[in-house]
């Protein structure tokens, strides 16, 4: 699975900007040591795919103790938010003057709270848009089984595992606390281990999605360089990093028949 080079650099000790996956999206930690111009250049160099988050997620910017000016805010809005369509859910700072400036600018200065009860409640139900379109869904202990393809704009969310006997089309989402099996084409967004588990997997009959997530790891794929593209694959976490394998056992059995 290909990870943008900029994200790989973030993991080094001398990285200028660091980030972490959160329950509301991604949080960027912006160091005070960078000048305003260097900060803007670094943010502009981040792979555009990093900013492609599900509709209900966003980006939090933590400026730490940086003294921000109105000029910097305008440049961030123009270069990051407006240009890339990024949704900023919080502008965070430990600097009183910067925090006051953010508030006066009408920006949210509070990090989204994690409402555990609400998450569990949301994880136990499927959105009405799915049920109202006569999708066949069965609930088994720990499993949500769907006997139809999931269309773009639909979202399946559960605390357990998901088995989809169909395709996950572009624009559709499956958010699962456990593992996810897509028997058909995986073309939409899958997030396995969404509530913290990392002992999960994603299995796809035909793999052709630009993005998958396991636990707090967010990765991107493309047909030019990703192993298993348009093939049957198994995706797991190995030593904390996503690993994609062609499911050669399944493929060989199919070829024999």
C-alpha positions, -999 to 999 in steps of 0.1 A, spaced: 0 0 0 15 33 -11 18 60 16 25 96 4 61 105 9 52 135 30 35 113 55 65 90 57 87 120 65 63 130 93 74 99 112 111 108 114 124 124 146 135 156 127 101 160 110 88 196 109 51 188 111 36 158 128 0 145 127 -22 119 143 -54 101 133 -83 111 155 -119 101 160 -130 133 141 -104 132 113 -67 143 114 -49 166 138 -18 185 126 8 198 151 24 229 136 57 237 153 66 272 164 101 269 150 89 272 114 85 307 100 51 316 86 64 313 51 80 279 58 48 267 75 27 277 45 52 260 20 52 228 41 14 226 42 12 233 5 35 204 -2 13 178 16 -2 152 -7 -37 163 -17 -51 129 -8 -44 136 29 -72 161 28 -98 138 13 -117 128 44 -153 114 48 -180 140 50 -184 137 88 -146 142 94 -123 172 93 -89 186 101 -77 202 134 -47 226 133 -27 228 165 -5 259 164 8 252 199 23 285 213 28 302 179 19 339 178 -3 340 147 -12 371 128 -44 379 108 -23 378 77 -13 342 84 -49 332 90 -60 347 57 -31 329 38 -41 296 55 -78 301 45 -68 309 9 -41 284 4 -54 254 24 -91 257 31 -105 274 0 -80 259 -25 -83 223 -13 -118 224 1 -105 213 35 -129 213 64 -111 227 95 -130 215 126 -107 233 151 -81 260 153 -61 251 185 -35 272 203 -20 275 238 -11 311 230 -37 334 246 -34 362 220 -36 337 191 -65 319 207 -83 353 211 -76 362 175 -91 328 163 -122 334 184 -126 370 171 -123 356 135 -152 333 142 -131 301 141 -138 272 164 -111 271 191 -123 239 209 -113 204 198 -143 182 191 -153 162 221 -154 124 219 -189 114 230 -184 77 236 -221 70 242 -230 87 209 -204 68 190 -217 35 204 -253 45 196 -243 54 160 -223 22 156 -254 1 164 -276 14 136 -276 18 98 -285 51 83 -321 54 71 -309 60 36 -299 23 34 -330 9 50 -354 31 30 -339 18 -2 -349 -18 7 -315 -31 14 -315 -65 29 -295 -64 62 -293 -92 88 -278 -88 123 -259 -117 138 -239 -115 171 -210 -93 162 -218 -92 124 -238 -70 101 -245 -89 68 -257 -70 38 -270 -89 7 -270 -59 -17 -244 -36 -31 -240 -3 -13 -245 27 -36 -226 60 -36 -238 83 -8 -248 55 15 -230 47 47 -229 15 69 -217 19 104 -215 -8 131 -195 -16 162 -188 -51 150 -178 -68 117 -193 -63 83 -199 -88 55 -211 -73 22 -224 -97 -4 -221 -71 -32 -201 -41 -43 -191 -11 -23 -194 16 -49 -176 48 -52 -188 74 -27 -202 47 -3 -187 41 31 -184 12 56 -173 21 91 -168 -9 113 -154 -15 148 -143 -49 136 -132 -64 102 -148 -58 68 -153 -83 40 -165 -71 6 -173 -100 -16 -176 -78 -48 -157 -47 -59 -142 -25 -32 -144 9 -47 -157 30 -18 -142 38 16 -137 12 42 -125 19 78 -120 -13 98 -111 -10 135 -127 24 135 -131 25 173 -96 16 182 -90 -21 174 -60 -30 154 -64 -68 153 -88 -65 123 -86 -70 85 -101 -59 52 -108 -85 26 -119 -75 -9 -130 -97 -39 -118 -70 -63 -96 -42 -49 -99 -8 -66 -102 19 -40 -79 49 -35 -81 48 2 -86 23 31 -82 27 69 -73 2 96 -75 15 132 -58 49 132 -38 42 100 -49 61 68 -34 49 35 -37 55 -2 -35 33 -32 -33 37 -70 -34 13 -99 1 21 -111 20 10 -79 -3 -8 -55 1 -46 -52 -32 -64 -57 -50 -37 -77 -81 -53 -94 -73 -85 -76 -85 -104 -45 -66 -90 -15 -63 -92 23 -52 -61 42 -39 -62 78 -17 -43 101 19 -56 104 42 -39 129 18 -10 130 17 -4 92 -9 -16 67 2 -45 45 -18 -56 14 -15 -91 1 -29 -108 -29 -52 -136 -18 -34 -162 -39 -51 -192 -22 -85 -180 -32 -74 -170 -67 -56 -203 -73 -87 -223 -62 -109 -202 -86 -85 -208 -115 -85 -246 -109 -122 -247 -113 
